[in-house]
Amino acid sequence: MTEQTPRRSTGAPLACIAVVPPGLEEAAAAELAELGAAAIRPLRRAVGFEADLATYYRLHLRARLPFRLLRQLACFPCRSRDDLYAGVQQAADWTQWLPPQLSFRVDATGSLPGLGHSHYSALQVKNALVDGQRRHWGERSSVDLEAPDLSLHLHLGGGLAQLSVDGSGESLHRRGYRPRMGLAPLKENLAAGLIRLTGWDGSVPLADPLCGSGSLLIEAACWALGREPGLQRRFALEGWPDFDGALWVKELEAAAALERTTLAHGQPLAPIKGQDSDADVIDQAQENAEAAGVAPWLQLAQGDCRSFEPPEGRGLVVCNPPYGERIGERDQLEQLYGDLGAMLKQRCSGWHLWLLSGNPELTGALRMKASRRIPVSNGGIDCRWLHYEIR
Ligand SMILES: C[S@@+](CC[C@H](N)C(=O)[O-])C[C@H]1O[C@@H](n2cnc3c(N)ncnc32)[C@H](O)[C@@H]1O
């Protein structure tokens, strides 16, 4: 095990990867740029970028779209298992990053000749680390797959091995405001990304007549009112050897100071209205909105979407109706989509509709023509975020 000084905030940029929902790569790249990241490269399900330590902290507190923000510790040529083993041992000062009382886990993606199985590659990293620990300390860390102190990611490809650490620990989509969830909730970061794709700016009404646990509306309100997503939780990076507490507090205070009761320019937030036929689910949405601190701006009520009354003015309807995974549901769902289309045409003429569809046959029953179809993945289901102008 090599002895090195732990890397302090020297000003050298950190090479990072944001892991993002498939389909949101461009939107996530734009968000990272707004928050100060540099050298941004949208990839597949990921965005490469560079950041100084302050920006890396800021992204953990404020980025709404990523699942994880990985910080590269080392990138080295790798032609064999032995290269991987030796490269991992040289990759960092492990006496600082991983003393034996800390637990860890290793995830691996990609492949190289001789390293075709991710599971085996991850084991090779683990062996390199624990062998080094035994030599240095006479004891080793335990592996903890559920809640490790240090979460390592190995990516193999293009003749290179990249070893990174995960700054968040628990995924960033877990904001902490959603103790209870409906049956098929959207992840918070996907909901935030879908709202971002609509271009809604808070100045016109927003409605979800099948709102479930309220993810789309809550994420929209949090964004519009500067409720930053990372204020209520702990992050793995707070236990890293180069953690800069003063810098972290500075970013934390700056993020907390963004909270407002109006839009950024002082205009009031337009009405946000949600409805769901399931009374228990609406109670959950209300609890979640309260936990997120945006309940006063949301009007949530139990009711069938067929009887939905939109707020005054012209705005956006967003929704994620059931897709119908079970046999026997199809006819009922076709009827639901048909009735939803009829309600929208009757009561929301001049509004925009954004609908998340996991089943193109059902969206046909809306009897409306989509003007945009953005492919996204919702929990592994291939979906389209469809835009319609309601006439
Ligand atoms: C896929 S879930 C929506 C999930 C939501 N986007 C979230 O993140 O929690 C679909 C929702 O539609 C609701 N629903 C089904 N039929 C309805 C109807 N006729 N009127 C209103 N809501 C309905 C269900 O109760 C369910 O909560």
PDBQT file of the ligand as one rigid body, heavy atoms in Angstrom, charges set to zero:
ROOT
HETATM    1  C1  LIG A 401     -48.652   5.525 -12.195  1.00  0.00    +0.000 C 
HETATM    2  S1  LIG A 401     -49.544   6.214 -10.871  1.00  0.00    +0.000 S 
HETATM    3  C2  LIG A 401     -48.968   7.882 -10.786  1.00  0.00    +0.000 C 
HETATM    4  C3  LIG A 401     -47.735   7.956  -9.989  1.00  0.00    +0.000 C 
HETATM    5  C4  LIG A 401     -47.302   9.366  -9.673  1.00  0.00    +0.000 C 
HETATM    6  N1  LIG A 401     -46.769  10.057 -10.839  1.00  0.00    +0.000 N 
HETATM    7  C5  LIG A 401     -46.262   9.323  -8.538  1.00  0.00    +0.000 C 
HETATM    8  O1  LIG A 401     -45.099   9.649  -8.780  1.00  0.00    +0.000 OA
HETATM    9  O2  LIG A 401     -46.621   8.917  -7.432  1.00  0.00    +0.000 OA
HETATM   10  C6  LIG A 401     -51.141   6.425 -11.555  1.00  0.00    +0.000 C 
HETATM   11  C7  LIG A 401     -52.134   7.023 -10.604  1.00  0.00    +0.000 C 
HETATM   12  O3  LIG A 401     -53.366   7.194 -11.292  1.00  0.00    +0.000 OA
HETATM   13  C8  LIG A 401     -54.412   7.081 -10.342  1.00  0.00    +0.000 C 
HETATM   14  N2  LIG A 401     -55.680   6.859 -11.058  1.00  0.00    +0.000 N 
HETATM   15  C9  LIG A 401     -56.080   5.747 -11.730  1.00  0.00    +0.000 A 
HETATM   16  N3  LIG A 401     -57.305   5.949 -12.271  1.00  0.00    +0.000 NA
HETATM   17  C10 LIG A 401     -57.668   7.234 -11.973  1.00  0.00    +0.000 A 
HETATM   18  C11 LIG A 401     -58.784   8.040 -12.270  1.00  0.00    +0.000 A 
HETATM   19  N4  LIG A 401     -59.799   7.568 -12.987  1.00  0.00    +0.000 N 
HETATM   20  N5  LIG A 401     -58.815   9.302 -11.825  1.00  0.00    +0.000 NA
HETATM   21  C12 LIG A 401     -57.780   9.795 -11.076  1.00  0.00    +0.000 A 
HETATM   22  N6  LIG A 401     -56.698   9.065 -10.739  1.00  0.00    +0.000 NA
HETATM   23  C13 LIG A 401     -56.621   7.806 -11.195  1.00  0.00    +0.000 A 
HETATM   24  C14 LIG A 401     -53.968   5.926  -9.465  1.00  0.00    +0.000 C 
HETATM   25  O4  LIG A 401     -54.617   5.959  -8.193  1.00  0.00    +0.000 OA
HETATM   26  C15 LIG A 401     -52.455   6.156  -9.385  1.00  0.00    +0.000 C 
HETATM   27  O5  LIG A 401     -52.107   6.863  -8.216  1.00  0.00    +0.000 OA
ENDROOT
TORSDOF 0
